[in-house]
């Protein structure tokens, strides 16, 4: 999904994943109303927004272990593997307040790999990422699609996802 600042990308993503209510209509996931029965579907949705949900006083590993416990219990090794995948393996035990903005963004996006969520709602996931980080996240999005998942991505940048079925929504007035 693309559009200028203020066009509603963030609002739409928050509505789709049950964090905000639509002004009218309803959102359903497999015939379940997202807002009426959120408890039954919350483990199927993973949201990474502007506020990354990374605690600065914890390490990337501790952040992932906590996130994994909120959804489905993940092992220490699962969390380490996720951090390796996003390029943070060597920094897994560094307190997050010492990391760069791009490294914090990678730690936030690693949460996608430690849950069983099949719907990923991502608001500007490429913020602060370098070329290598962007390629890693695009690979994760492609893998999610190959495994039957869906990703809703708000971005100002074009996606490069070869072999994926991409539908684009432009919110440009």
C-alpha positions as semicolon CSV with decimal commas, in nm:
position;residue;x (nm);y (nm);z (nm)
1;X;0,000;0,000;0,000
2;X;0,138;0,337;-0,099
3;X;0,033;0,696;-0,057
4;X;0,152;1,030;0,070
5;X;0,188;1,113;0,438
6;X;-0,155;1,150;0,597
7;X;-0,339;0,948;0,331
8;X;-0,455;0,681;0,578
9;X;-0,201;0,399;0,537
10;X;-0,133;0,367;0,909
11;X;-0,503;0,398;0,995
12;X;-0,596;0,125;0,748
13;X;-0,328;-0,112;0,878
14;X;-0,437;-0,052;1,238
15;X;-0,800;-0,123;1,140
16;X;-0,707;-0,441;0,952
17;X;-0,520;-0,587;1,247
18;X;-0,783;-0,494;1,506
19;X;-0,604;-0,205;1,678
20;X;-0,854;0,057;1,559
21;X;-1,221;0,046;1,462
22;X;-1,345;0,147;1,118
23;X;-1,585;0,443;1,096
24;X;-1,825;0,211;0,915
25;X;-1,835;-0,147;0,797
26;X;-1,644;-0,433;0,949
27;X;-1,325;-0,633;0,901
28;X;-1,341;-1,013;0,898
29;X;-1,074;-1,280;0,900
30;X;-1,201;-1,623;0,789
31;X;-1,557;-1,511;0,869
32;X;-1,455;-1,387;1,217
33;X;-1,521;-1,020;1,293
34;X;-1,180;-0,884;1,392
35;X;-1,325;-0,638;1,642
36;X;-1,589;-0,862;1,799
37;X;-1,377;-1,172;1,848
38;X;-1,020;-1,042;1,856
39;X;-0,912;-1,298;2,118
40;X;-0,971;-1,588;1,878
41;X;-0,757;-1,440;1,599
42;X;-0,491;-1,231;1,775
43;X;-0,225;-1,503;1,746
44;X;-0,273;-1,505;1,369
45;X;-0,181;-1,137;1,333
46;X;0,156;-0,970;1,386
47;X;0,183;-0,590;1,371
48;X;0,503;-0,387;1,349
49;X;0,438;-0,014;1,339
50;X;0,614;0,315;1,396
51;X;0,653;0,245;1,765
52;X;0,857;-0,065;1,718
53;X;0,768;-0,243;2,041
54;X;1,131;-0,294;2,137
55;X;1,225;-0,227;2,498
56;X;1,550;-0,029;2,509
57;X;1,653;-0,182;2,842
58;X;1,635;-0,540;2,710
59;X;1,861;-0,713;2,460
60;X;1,727;-0,817;2,118
61;X;1,720;-1,176;2,247
62;X;1,522;-1,080;2,558
63;X;1,280;-0,877;2,347
64;X;1,220;-1,177;2,118
65;X;1,178;-1,422;2,404
66;X;0,917;-1,191;2,554
67;X;0,736;-1,145;2,221
68;X;0,744;-1,518;2,156
69;X;0,588;-1,585;2,495
70;X;0,300;-1,351;2,412
71;X;0,206;-1,558;2,109
72;X;0,348;-1,909;2,109
73;X;0,633;-2,022;2,325
74;X;0,956;-2,013;2,126
75;X;1,282;-2,162;2,234
76;X;1,600;-1,972;2,300
77;X;1,743;-2,126;1,982
78;X;1,439;-2,016;1,774
79;X;1,496;-1,660;1,889
80;X;1,869;-1,676;1,817
81;X;1,795;-1,812;1,468
82;X;1,554;-1,522;1,404
83;X;1,819;-1,272;1,512
84;X;2,074;-1,441;1,285
85;X;1,830;-1,417;0,994
86;X;1,789;-1,041;1,039
87;X;2,164;-0,991;1,086
88;X;2,168;-0,933;1,462
89;X;2,321;-1,262;1,579
90;X;2,639;-1,096;1,703
91;X;2,435;-0,832;1,888
92;X;2,180;-1,064;2,047
93;X;2,302;-0,983;2,399
94;X;2,362;-0,610;2,353
95;X;2,118;-0,380;2,532
96;X;1,894;-0,227;2,265
97;X;1,957;0,132;2,375
98;X;2,310;0,086;2,237
99;X;2,188;-0,021;1,891
100;X;2,141;0,197;1,584
101;X;1,795;0,283;1,451
102;X;1,837;0,025;1,173
103;X;1,937;-0,244;1,420
104;X;1,634;-0,164;1,638
105;X;1,414;-0,193;1,328
106;X;1,567;-0,534;1,251
107;X;1,500;-0,646;1,611
108;X;1,137;-0,537;1,576
109;X;1,096;-0,721;1,246
110;X;1,257;-1,035;1,388
111;X;0,937;-1,074;1,594
112;X;0,768;-1,186;1,274
113;X;0,984;-1,498;1,283
114;X;0,903;-1,606;1,640
115;X;0,525;-1,621;1,613
116;X;0,285;-1,837;1,418
117;X;0,106;-1,531;1,277
118;X;0,014;-1,567;0,911
119;X;-0,099;-1,206;0,863
120;X;0,181;-0,955;0,891
121;X;0,073;-0,590;0,911
122;X;0,380;-0,373;0,860
123;X;0,385;0,005;0,867
124;X;0,696;0,142;0,696
125;X;0,910;-0,166;0,766
126;X;1,208;-0,032;0,570
127;X;1,255;0,276;0,790
128;X;1,622;0,316;0,887
129;X;1,726;-0,004;0,706
130;X;2,028;-0,022;0,480
131;X;2,028;-0,210;0,149
132;X;2,118;-0,540;0,317
133;X;1,845;-0,500;0,580
134;X;1,588;-0,422;0,313
135;X;1,687;-0,737;0,120
136;X;1,651;-0,947;0,436
137;X;1,301;-0,813;0,504
138;X;1,195;-0,861;0,142
139;X;1,317;-1,221;0,168
140;X;1,111;-1,269;0,485
141;X;0,802;-1,128;0,308
142;X;0,857;-1,367;0,015
143;X;0,900;-1,663;0,252
144;X;0,581;-1,567;0,438
145;X;0,390;-1,564;0,108
146;X;0,538;-1,900;0,001
147;X;0,422;-2,046;0,333
148;X;0,064;-1,929;0,277
149;X;0,092;-1,605;0,472
150;X;-0,029;-1,258;0,383
151;X;0,160;-0,935;0,434
152;X;-0,003;-0,592;0,431
153;X;0,275;-0,339;0,394
154;X;0,252;0,040;0,400
155;X;0,559;0,186;0,234
156;X;0,688;0,481;0,034
157;X;0,926;0,249;-0,148
158;X;0,849;-0,009;-0,417
159;X;0,872;-0,373;-0,310
160;X;1,096;-0,618;-0,491
161;X;0,941;-0,957;-0,425
162;X;1,006;-1,191;-0,714
163;X;0,762;-1,477;-0,747
164;X;0,511;-1,324;-0,506
165;X;0,154;-1,229;-0,584
166;X;0,157;-0,858;-0,503
167;X;-0,157;-0,648;-0,501
168;X;-0,096;-0,277;-0,472
169;X;-0,328;-0,019;-0,320
170;X;-0,250;0,345;-0,380
171;X;-0,412;0,588;-0,135
172;X;-0,304;0,891;-0,334
173;X;-0,622;1,107;-0,316
